[in-house]
Amino acid sequence: VGINQFMSSVQSILLTFPQERDVFLKEYSGRVYGVVPYFVAKNIPEIPFQLIFLILFSVIAYHGTGLRESGEHFLWFIYCFAEIS
């Protein structure tokens, strides 16, 4: 389950960059922006979507596997999944 969560978050980044590579190289060579601002601007808008899917997947997986019905344990479960992805 954890590997699935990790691979889905990594795959979205790996599939997007080759499509935007030419534009990035053109703008980088023109000194429009650097690597760090590009990386930050690319990843910050994706954070809310990652969190929504992380929580939705955690709710389904946690209750589907019949783990302890405790809020503290559920929050630890979400925290562990966030660390993996």
Secondary structure, 3 states (H helix, E strand, C coil): CHHHHHHHHHHHHHHHHHHHHHHHHHHHHCCCCCHHHHHHHHHHHHHHHHHHHHHHHHHHHHHHCCCCCCHHHHHHHHHHHHHHC
